[in-house]
């Protein structure tokens, strides 16, 4: 199968391609009515330290060892003092951050992608102040969970495959989800969510530069 066909199928797949493209773990967060910068500020980023990063660049920064010289980074001209200072001030260098959150937008929503960790999941209530917010996370052991908040209140959090727990508020549309077919739980849920919300995140956009923030969760 050619690369062009692969990319086309990814982009036609709405949201569910994200679960297959990010291994072994990922987090997708959706915030209604927010911009990418507002989402990043909402999860604790200082706007002065937000930088544009491609997916490949973020992955390089996350996986580098502390003793590696910055000249080993393929995306960075290490002699560009301004670029190095921007990444250093933002917490991307010299030590690798615990996690990097990259944020973009689709009509009416901001989205955030995160490899391995789930920093954004702790801010789901704040991210729902203008409507709905969803967080879908798969950890390195393959367990997936969903958090859903509405107008500043967490409505439900549950591990996919188990009954959802709610705080008594109506959890529409999350509680209507019923796993069906052979897909793994998070793929099935993302297919459900893309149908409910009509959202489409282009694969090419997520590979290109997105507003990004580094976090240390220790």
Secondary structure, 3 states (H helix, E strand, C coil): CCHHHHHHHHHCCCCCHHHHHCCCCEEEEEEECCCHHHHHHHCCCCHHHCEEECHHHHHHHHHCCCCCCHHHCCCCCCCCHHHHHHHHHCCCCCCCCCEEEEEEEECCEEEEEEECCCHHHHHCCHHHCCCEEEEEEECCCCCEEEEEEECCEEEEEEECCCCCEECCCCCCCHHHCCCCCCCCHHHHHHHHHHHHHCCCCCHHHHHCCEEEEEECCC
